[in-house]
């Protein structure tokens, strides 16, 4: 009887395991609900006409542009077109400056090779791969313009040019491989003179199976001289593409009439709109041939390029912003290339390129003398990279432009015997939305990076993205509190995970009380690690509070305490990185996929190894198709906690693609999905905090932390500028990375940097000693014990607050580098701050500033 009971127990246990396994398998296959991603694709619906009328020009009463004709005018700008070279030029009536799509004197460039001159003469340059991954480039000058393979048409406010790049001729396949004897006579031979007829007839021979059907003698015709004569003969006879299609169909020839050479059809539109030039490439109307797939597209690489006589700089969006001086002589350094919004994390390569600041803004520009142009990528920015190079390397022109990646690319390692071969793979489905770049033109005092920042800011204000802050009497104080973290432990040799409390709610409340006691009341507290197992929390479709840091009531009491003193609690959550393979997340269904179709599982980056560190815990990238569901479930659950703030760790800074066969999501589509989720969360939490926010997320944040406070200092660059801060100042509160965890912990220097950036102080603190984080995934927080920092933090805050407290709702209208180590910042209310980073006293316009000090002039309101 006892044995039978044991048997029943074993059977019941086995059944439970089977049911649990079946449930997990079901979840693994079903996954989280997904959205229809096609709804987030922005694409033009206007079709390109198959035939167009003759391009019509406008009567030009101005001085015009030599060799070009006027096609559009708008708000003082005039658009011109060269019908031989397809160049365009924009004449700015206010300044008289003319900006060309291609350098005027490029053919006389003694430094440029023949190929470089083709690139200098091109408006497009595409790179593409064939079926085995071979990479080729097609500049549209040599592959389209010189062969007159383009057609121009009028569009509203401008012109559209449709290019056919590549050799579209059929070659030998323009001649039928099989043709009946009767049709050869009727369609070709009877329409030629006797000599030509004999020549053509001799190149066809009766087939063995049917003497009335003739076969092309490829052995003879493949010779170029013979082929040319045969093509001329058939053309003279009036043999058409319809005739070829008929003969191929009649004799069962498949694939005839289609060239096997690479060719592409790409339309480009130039329109004048609201005093600027808008360039559009409707990718939904791009055509590819056969096995050839476009990888990248350079658009107007030499627009407004500056030659060796140019004086000024190129602006690039590296970090907070960076300048490359024209003709700086750094010809041995690598050119600047940086992906907008950072690299796509959906990359299965273990190795990583050098660590650098991200490019958070889709902007670039060039200043030459008293004139400048500034470009904003309005569509397609999620797939864009910014490139810039100086004159003197491959040619004589300084230039900066955008490159667009139409497909994802990855390496596939193939092992054969004892050899390993790397094959470059492109995703099959390209991005089909629009590319749109807007070019603005500046002159005089506006022709500077400060003028570019003011212009970009105004564009965002006009678009409803930036909204002015209310007047502020105190500067915010930001503190990122590390609550709970997960750590490895073991029991009797069996490893398991536990949650370690570094700062409880009660301890965080004591921190806030101490700050308030010292006169720091406007505390903005980002609390990281409070649910789902600590900082690296579970899938946020549920919010289970970590009891190690406190109860629900203690969390709410902390929030209320901060509010009463003028601050806010911002509980932190990550949506796009999934740190655990738990029951609510099925990697095979819910994670993004690499181009190689593997599940996107990644590891933290190790600067020491220059690669992902597989000794650390891995994480998954959530597919953007599943993001709306996860955000919706989280929002519904957290609303019950009745909190006033929310911190988004990755939703404003991470853009990942997904190359699942059944649902390809490019980064531009992901951007549109992310923006929608930010909008939904903002409705519930108007006071949201974002980390390292990219430009598309600015409109949803009241607070931004970890803003870039400098550039990557690439060798080719010359200066770093606070362009990012100049755009957002007066429209949101912000702070750079925590002062106590940066590489430079000189707090005096950090204070000066905060004053230059207009940024509030920011610290990362734990109540427990940071030594407790040793040998965990969080050992980077090595100097966070708040008792070691709070006194210095209060002193630094009070000094910064005295300078910046009345400037929070003002615009930072100007920034200039007076000399190395000395900068001046100007605000819209008239206040100027002169910052001296040097070890010597300096005097600027009668204002004397001591070493490592600053001076404030004007009235701070």
N, C-alpha and C positions, 0 to 999 in steps of 0.2 A: 504493500500500500504506500509505504514511504517512497519507494523507488518510482512508483507511478506519479506521485505528487511532484517529485523532482523532474520527471519527464515533462509534465504539464508546465512546470515553471520554466524549463529550458525552451519549450515550444513557444510559450507566451513571450519570453524575452526575445527569441529569434524573430517572432512575428513583429514585435515592436521595432526591432532593428530594421527589418525589411520595410515596414511602413515608413519609418523615418527616412531611410535611404530613398525610397520611392518618392517621398515628399520633397527631399532635397533635389533629386533628379528632375522632378517636375518643375520645381522653382528654377533650377539651373537652365532648363530648356525654355521655360516661359519668360522668366525675367520680369523686370518692371515694365509698366505700360510705356509705350513710345509714342511720340508725336509724328505727324506727317511733315517731314522736313521740307518738302517742296514748297510749302506755304511761306517759308522764310527766305526764299530765293528772290532777290531783286533783279529783274531782267526787263529789258525793253521789249515791247510788243510790236513796235513799228517795223514792218517788213521792208527789206531793201527791194526797190523795183528792179525787175529783170532788165528793163531798158529805160534809159533816161534821155530826156531832151538835152539839147545843147546847153551847157552851163551858161547861166546869164550873169552878167556883171553889172555893178552899179556905176553910175556916172560919178567920177572922182573929181571933186572941186578943190581938194587939198593938194599938198605938194606930192603926195603919193609915195610909192616905193618903186624904184627903178626895176624894170623887168617883171613886175607883178601887177595884177589887176584887182580892183576892189570888189569884195563879195559881201561884206556886211559892215554895219556901223552900229555903235551902241555907247551912249554916255561918254563920248569923247574918245572912244577906241575905234580903230578901223582895222578890219581884217583883210589881208591881201593874199593872193594865191598865184603861184607860178605854174602854168599849165604844162610846162615841159618837165620840171623836176618835182612837182607836187609840194614844193616848199610853201610854207605859210610865213607871214610876218604880221606882227601887231604893231600898229603905230599909236603911241600914246599922245593924244592931242595936247594934254596938259603940259607935258615935258618936252614933246618933240622927239622923244627917244623911240627907236624902232627895235623891236625884239624879233629875232629870226629863229625859225625852227632849226636851221643849220648854219654853221659859220659861213659868212660871205666869201672869205678868202681861203677856203679849205683846199682848193686845188693848187694853191701856191705853197702849201705847207711842206717845207723840205724835210721835216722830221717824220711825217706820216708815210707809211708804206702804201702800196696800191690798195691793199685790203683795207687799211685804216681810212683811206680816202673814201672808199665805198661806205664804210660805217659813218663817217662824218657827213655823208650825203644822204643818209637814211633817216626816216622818221620812225621806222620799226626795225627791230633786229630780234629774230626769234631763234631759240635753240630748240631742237627736237631730237627724238630718238627713233630708231627703227626697231624692228621686232627683236633684234638681238642686243639692243641697248647702245648701239653706236650713236655718239652725239655729233650733231652737225649744227651749223649756224647759217641763217639766211638773212643778210641785210636786205631790206626791201629795195635799195637802190639798184644793186646788181641783179637781183632775182625778179624784179617787177618793173621798176621805173624805166630802166634802159631798154626793156623789151616792150614798152608801152602797154603793159598788162595792168591797166588801172582805168577806172571810169569815175568821173566826178559829177556830183549832182548838187543842186541847191537844197538846203534844208532850212528850217526856220532859224534865222539868226546866224547862218553860216554856210558851211559846205561839208559834204560827206565824200570821202574818197575811198573807193573799194579796190583794194589791191589783190592781185593774184600773184603769189610768190612761188617761184619754181618753174620748172619746165613742164608745161602741160601737153606738149606734143606727144602723140602716140608712138612715134618712131615706126618701126616695122609693123606694129599692130594697127597702123592706119590703113594697111593693105589687108584685104581679107585672106585668112589662112586657107580657107576653102571657098570655092566659088564655082557655080555651074558654068560649063562651057558657053551656054547660051547667054547668060548674064554678063560674062566677061566680054563677049562680042558686042552685045547691045549697049552696055553701060560704059565700056572703055575703048575697045579696039576700033570700033566703027567711028569713034569721034576723034581719032588721032591720025596723023599722017602715016604713011606706010612704014617709014623708018622707025618711028616711035612705037607703032603698033607691033612690029616684029620684035622690038626690044622687050616690050612688056609681055608679049605672048610667050617668049622664050623663058620667062622666069616663072611660068606655071606649067605643071606637068600632070597628066591624068593619074588619078589614084588607082590602086590595084583593084579595089572592090567595085569601083564604078567609073569607067572612062569618061562619063559625061560630067564628072565633078573633078575640078582641077585643084591641085595643092600647090601652095607657095613654096618655092625653092629657097628656104632660109639660108642654106649654105652660101648661096650667091648674093642674095639680097641683103644679108647682114653686113656686107662690106659697104662702107659709108658712101662711096662714089655711086655704087649701083643703087643703093637705097634712095639717094637724092634724085637720081634720074627716074626711078619708079614713082616716087612721091610726086614729082613734077608732072609725070605722064597722067597719073590718076587725077591730079588737080586740074590739069588742062582739059581732061575729058569731062569734068564736072561731077566726079564721083563724090558723093556727100556722106555725111555721118549717118544719115538715114539709110543710104544704100549699104553702108558697112553693117549697120545693125540688122538689116534684112538678111544679108548673106550669112552673118554669124548665126542668126536664129534658124535660118533654113537648113543649115548644115550642122547644127548642134554644137557650135563653138561657144564655150562659156568664157566670160571675162573679156571678151573682145571689145575694143573701143574704149577701154579704160587704161590710162597710163599707169605704169608701175613706178613712176618717178615721184619723188616727194613734191607736193604742191599744196598751197594753202590759200584760202580766200579770207581776207581780213578787212573789215570796214573800219574807218577812222573818221570821227566827226569833230569838226572845230566850230564852236558856237560862241558868239559874244553874248554875255548875260550879266546884267547888273554891274557893268563896268569891269568885267574880268573875262578872261578866255577860259572856256570850258572844253576839255578834250575828252571824248567818249569813245570807248571801244565796246560795242555790244557783243559780248562773247557768245551769246546764243546764236549769233549769225555767222560765227567763224566756221569755216569748212576745212576739214583735214582729208588727206588722200590716203587710201590703202592702209598700210601698216604703220604709217608715220604719225607720231603723237607729239604735239607741242608741249614742251616743258616750261620754258620761261619766255617772257616777252618784254624787251626793253622798249619803253615808250618815250619818244622825244629825248634821246640821251644827250643831245647837244643843244637843246633849246636854251637860248640866251647865254651860250658859252662865252667865256672871257679869254682873250688871247694873251700872249706874253706881255702885252702892254697894260693889261688890266691891273687895277689896284682895288683891293677890297677883300672879300672872303666869301666862302660858301658856308651856309648854315646847315647843319645836320642835326637830327633829333636824338643824338646819343645821350642817354641819361637825362640830365636837366637841360642839355643843349650843348653844342660844341661848334667851334668855328675852325675852318681850314683856310688859311690865308692863301690868296691867289699867288701862284708861282712861288711857293715857299721853298722850292728846291729839294724837297724830300722825295726825289725820284727813285731812291732805293727802298723806300718803304712801301708796304702793301697799300693798295687803294682802300678807301673806306667802303665797306659793305655791311649793312645791318638790317636784320629782319624787323619790320614794324611790329610792335607789340611782343617782341622777344621771339626766340626760336620756338617752333612747334614742338611741344614736349612729346608728341606722338612719333617717337623716333626710337627704333630698336637697337641703335648703336650703343654699345656700352661706353665707348669713349665719347668725350665731349670736347667741343672747342674751348678756347680760353674763356674764363669767367669774365663777364663784362656787364656793364649796366644795360638795361633794356631800353629800347626806343619806344617810349610811351605815346608818341604823337605822330600822326601821319602827315608830316610837314617837312619841307625843305626849301631852300632858297639860295639866291646869289646876289651879292652886292658888288657893283663895278662902278667906281667913281661916285658920282652923285645920283646914280640910278640903281634900282634893285627890282628883282621879281621874287615872288613868294608863292609857293604851290601848296595846296591842300588836297590830299587824296580823299575824295568824298565817297567813292564807292570802290570796292575792291581792296581797301586798305588792309583787311585781314590777310590778304595773300601777297602783300607788297613787301619789297625790300628797297632801301634807299642806298644808292651807290654814288660815290663822288671820287674824282681824281683830279690831280693838278696837271697843268701843262708841262711839257718837257719830258714825259715818259714815252708814250706811244705816239703822241701828236702834240701840237702846240696849244691845246685848248683845255682850260679849267672847266669842268662840267659836273653837274649833279642831276640825278634823275631817279625815276622809280622803275623797278623791275617787278613784274607780276608773275607769280608761279601758278600756272593754270592747273597743274597736277601735283600730287604728292610724289615724293621720290624717296627710295630707300634702297639699301643694299641687301642682296640675298646671297648668302654664302653657300656655294655648291662644292661638295666634297666628292672627288673622283680618285679612287685608289689612294695615293698618299699626297695628293695635291688638293689645295683649296682654291676655288675660283670665285671672285666676287662679281655678281651680275647686278647692274643698275636696273631697278624696276620703277616704272611709272604707274601710278594708279590709272585704271582704264578710263574712268569717267572724269572729264575735265569740269572745271567750274564754268557754269553757263550764265552767270549774272553779268552785270555791266562793270566796266572799269570807267571811273570818272575822276579827272584831275582838274582842279580849278587853279588858274594862274592869275595872281594879282600883280599890279605894277605900282612901284613906289618911286618917289624922287624927293630930293632935298632932305630935310630933317627926318622924314619918314623912311628914307632908304638906309635902314640899319636893322639889326636884330631886335632892337627895342620897338622899332616901327612895325616889324613883322609880328611881334608878340601882340601889340595893340590891335593890329588888323585881325589877327586870328581870334583874339578875345572878342572883338566886336562881332565877328561872324558867328561865334558861338552864342553871344548874347542875342543877336537878331534871330537865331534859330531856336531860341528858348532853352538852350542847353545850360547856360550859366545864368544864375539869378543872384542879384546882389544881396550881400549879408546886411543885417541890421547893424546899427551902430553898437560898438562893444566898448565897455569900460575896463575890461580885464582880459588879459591874454589867457587862452586855455593852457592847462598843464596836462600833458598826456602821459599816462603810465600804463604799460602793458604788463599785466599781472599774470604770472604763470601759476595756474591753479593746480590741476592734477596732471600727472604724466603716467604712462605705462612703463613698467620695467619687468625684466626677466627675473624670475626666482625659481627655486627648486625645493622639492620636499622628498626626502629619501631618494635623491638622485633623479627624480622625475621633474622635468622643467614645466613651468607654467607662468602665466602672466598675472601681475597684480598691479594695482593702481597706487601710486605714491602721491600724497598730498604735499605740494610745495607751498601753497598758500590757501588757507581756508577762507570762506566768506567772512568769518569773524575777524581773521587776521587782516584781510583786505580792508575791512571797515576801520580797523585801528590805524592802518596806513593813511586812509583818507582823513581820519580824525586828526592825526598828527600833522598832516599837511595843512588842514584848516586852522589848527592851532597856531601854525607858523605863518599864517596869512595867505595860504594858497587855497582858495576856495573853489575855483572853477576846474575841478579835476575831471578829466575825461578818461575813464578807466576801461581799457580793453581787457576783458577777463578770458584767458585762454585755458581750456581744459576744465570743463564743468559738467559735461554729460558724455555718455557713451564710451566711457573708459579712458578719459583724459584727453590730452592735447590731440593725439592721433585717434580720434573718436570713430565709432561705428557709423555705418550708413545713416545719415540724418533724416531718415523717414520717420523715426521715432526719437523722442527726447526723454531718455531716462537719466535723471540727475545722478551725478557721482556722489554717493553718500560720504566719501572720504573728505570732501571739501565742505560739506554742510547740507542743511536741509533746504527745502523749498522756501520756508518762511525766512530763513537767514539770507537766502539769495534776494528775496523781495525787500528785506530790511536794508540790505546793502544798497540796492537800487534807490530806495526812498531816501536814505541818508545822503547819497551823492546828489540827488535832485534838490534836496532842501538847501544844500550849500552852493547850488548853481552848477553842479556837474551832471554827468550822465554815466550810467553803467552800460557797457557794450559787450554782452556775451558774444563770444567768437565762434564761428562755424565755417567749416570748409565743405564745399559742395562738389568740386570737380576732381578732387583727389579722394579716392576711397581707400582708407588705410587698413581695412579689414575685409576679408572674405567671409562675411557673416550670412545669416539666414535671410537677410533682406536684400542681399546683393549677389547676383549670379554672374561671375566674370565672363562666362562664355556668351551671355546674352546682354549684359548691361555695360560691360567695359568697351571702350573704343578698341579698334583694331588698327595695327600697323599696315603699311602698304603690303607687307609680306603676309598679311592676314592673321598674324599672331595676335593674341590678346595683349593689350597695352599694359603690361606690368613693368614698373620702373623701380629704381632704387635711388636713394639720396645721392647727390653728387659729392665726390670727395676731391677738394682742390689738391690734396697731396698726391692723389693717384691720377688726376686729370681724367677721371672716368666715374661711372656709377659704382658705388661701393656695395657689393653684393653681400657683405657681412652685416649690413644694416637691414632693417625691416623694409620690405617692398610695399608699394602701393599701386593702385590701379587708377587709370584715367576713366572717369565716367563718360559714357557716350552722351553727346549733347542732345540726342533724341530722348534720353531718359531724364534730362535735367528738369524739365517742367514738372514732372511727377514728383521728383525728390523734393524740389523747392516747395511745391504745393503741400505735400504731406508735412514737411517741417514747419511751414508757416501756420498750418492748422493746429499743430500740436503745441508750438511755443506760445501761441496766442493765449493759451490758458494760464501762462505764467504772469501775464499782465506786466511785461517789462516795456520800457520806453525806448530802448536803444538796441542796435544789433550791429555787430562787426562781421564783415565778410572777408574771410582770409584770402580766398582765391578767385572769387567770382568777378572781380573787377580787373584782374591782371593776367589770368591764364586763358589762352585760346588754344584748344586742341581740336584737331581734325579726327575723323573716324572713317576708315576705309573698308568698312564691312561691305561685302559684295552686294548685299540686298539694300544697302542704305548708306551711300557715300555722303559724308558731310564735310565740306571744305571749311576752312577757318572763317571765311567771310560769312557763311551760313551760321556757324557757331556763334559768331559775334552778334548776329541778329537775334538768335535764341537767348543768349545771355542778356542782352538789353531788355528783352521782354520780361525776363525773370527779375531783373533789377527793378523794373517799373512796378511789378506786382509787390515786391517786398517793400518798396518805398511807400506804397499806399498804407501799409501797416506801420512802418517805421520811418517817418519823415527824417529823423535824425540818425541816418545810417553812417557808419564808419567803414571805409574801404582801405585796403592796403595796396600801396603801389599802383594806384588806379590808372588804367589806360584812358586815353582821351574819350573813348566811346562811353565810359562809365562815369565821367565827371558830372553829368546832369542828375545823377541819382545819389550823390554823396553830399553830406553836410560837413563831414570830417574825412580827411585823407591822411593816413600815417605812412611812414616809410617812403615818402616822396623822394625822388632822386636828388641828392645834394651836390652832384658833380657828374662828370662824364667818365668814360672808360679810359680816357687818355690814350687812345690809339696813337701810334707813332706819327701818323700823317697829320693829326690834328694839332692845333696851336693854342686854343683857348677853350675853357669851359665857361658857360654862361647860364644864368638861372632862367632860361626861357620858360620852362614848365611853370615855375612859380610866378613869373610875370603874367602869365595867361590867367591863372586861377586866383591870384590874390584879390581879395575883395569880394570873392564869390563863394569861397568855402574856407573853412579853417583847416590848417594842415601842419604837419610836423615831419621831420626827416626820421631816419632810423634812430633807435635808442642811443643816446649819447654814451652810455656806459658799456655798450657791446660793440662799438665801432672799433676799427683798428687804431684810431688816434684818440686817446682818452685825455688829451690836453683840454680841460674844460674851458680855459680862456679862449683857445682857438675855436672850440665848438660854439662858444657864445658869439664870437665875431661872425662865424659862419651863419648862425641863426639870424643875426641882425641883417646880414647881407641877403639872405633868402626870405626874410620876413616870416620865418617859421617859428612855431612855438616849441618849447623844450619837450623832449620825449625821453622817458627812461623805461627800462624793463626791469621789473623787480620780482623777487621771491621773498617770502618770509623766512623760509628755511635756508640754511647755508647752501650755496650753489654747489658745494662739494658733494652733496647728496646726488647730484646728477651725473657724477662720474661713472663711466662705463654704461651709460644709457644712450638712447638716440638723441638726447638733448644736452650733451656736454658742451655744445657751442654757447650755452647760457652760463658761461664760466664766471661771470662777475655781476651777479644779479641780487645778492643779498641786500635788501633795502636799507638796513641799518648802516651799511658802509657808504651809502650814497645820499641819504635823505638830507643831511645838513648842507652838503655842496649843492644839491639840487635846488633847495630853497633859495640859497644865495644867488645861484645862476638865474632862476626864474624871476626873482624880484628885479634883477638888473635888466633882464630882457623885457619884462612887463613894463618897466618905466619907459622904455623906448618905443615899444610896439603896441601898447594897449589901445591907443587911439587910432591906429592905422588899419585895424582889421577889416573895415568896410571900404577902404580906399584902394584904388588901383595903383599898382607899381608901374608907373608910366615910363620909367627910364632906368637903364643900368649901363654904366660905362666903366671901362678899365682905364684909370688915369695913368698908371704905370704898373710895372710888375709888383703885385702884392698890395695895390691900393685901388679900391673900387668905390664908386659913388652910386647910390640908389636914390631915385626920386619918386615921390608919391603924388597922387593927384591933388591932395590938399596943400601942396607946397613944401612938405617936409622933405629934407634930404638927409641921408645918413652916409657919412664918409667913413670907410673901414680901412684900417691900416694893419696888414698882416706882417709887416716887416719889423725888423729889430731897430729901426731908426725912426726918429721923428720926421714927419713930412708936413709940408704946407701946400695946400691946394686952394687957389683963388682966395688967399688971405686967411684960410682956416687952417690952424695948426693942429696936428693929431700926433699924439705920442706913440711910441712903439707898442705894437699889439694892443691898439686902442681904437676908439671910434669917436666921432663927433656928430652931433645932431643939430641941424639948422632948420629954421622955419617953425611953424606952429603945428603941433600934433593934436588932432581933434578926436 
